[in-house]
Amino acid sequence: MAGTISTGNYTIGSGTIYFCGSIGDQKVLGTSLQNSNYSLGNIVDTEMSLDVSYVDHYVSVDGKRIKDKSVAVTSVLQLNFTFDEMNQTNMQRFFLGTASASEIRVLQDTVAEGSAQLKVETDIGQDMLYKIPKCTLKPDGALSLNDEDWHQAPMMLEVLQYTTGETAGNATLNSSLLLIPFGAIDKSAL
């Protein structure tokens, strides 16, 4: 029940991120994206951040400034995460590269847009599934090369607004995704 204090609402656990290089891919609405072909591997930490900038309006009444309106003018939603699986696909994503035989050609694919899911499953607390129809994936800091700890690479998945026509040839899918232009959190487990 909403608003009720309950230890059942406390949650411990991290998430798994799945990324597909197609914007508005139909897999984002179901569970077929949740397989090893799309997984970013072991995610050692994940943070979701929402940054909203507002412009306030004030009126002057009897020598006082009083706020009478506030509107959001900029909204950014991103998932910051770190992976520690240094496989070819993840390194290709980190270095914004393309694969050619056994090498990664660095900075050859600087715009990695697609669809994604963040799946949080935990033994303690509530599970969650965030379905994202359009996003970009990019590095977010230094690749940690340490001889006393696991190598780690910080990345950012930035949620973008899905707009009409970004799913070619499928009007039904396009209509479904337009209802959730910044994605949707499946709350059935909450």
Secondary structure as GFF3:
##gff-version 3
##sequence-region A 1 190
A	DSSP	three_ten_helix	7	9	.	.	.	ID=ss1
A	DSSP	beta_strand	15	20	.	.	.	ID=ss2
A	DSSP	three_ten_helix	26	29	.	.	.	ID=ss3
A	DSSP	beta_strand	43	61	.	.	.	ID=ss4
A	DSSP	beta_strand	64	83	.	.	.	ID=ss5
A	DSSP	alpha_helix	88	94	.	.	.	ID=ss6
A	DSSP	beta_strand	98	100	.	.	.	ID=ss7
A	DSSP	beta_strand	103	105	.	.	.	ID=ss8
A	DSSP	beta_strand	113	120	.	.	.	ID=ss9
A	DSSP	beta_strand	128	139	.	.	.	ID=ss10
A	DSSP	beta_strand	153	159	.	.	.	ID=ss11
A	DSSP	alpha_helix	171	178	.	.	.	ID=ss12
A	DSSP	beta_strand	184	186	.	.	.	ID=ss13
###
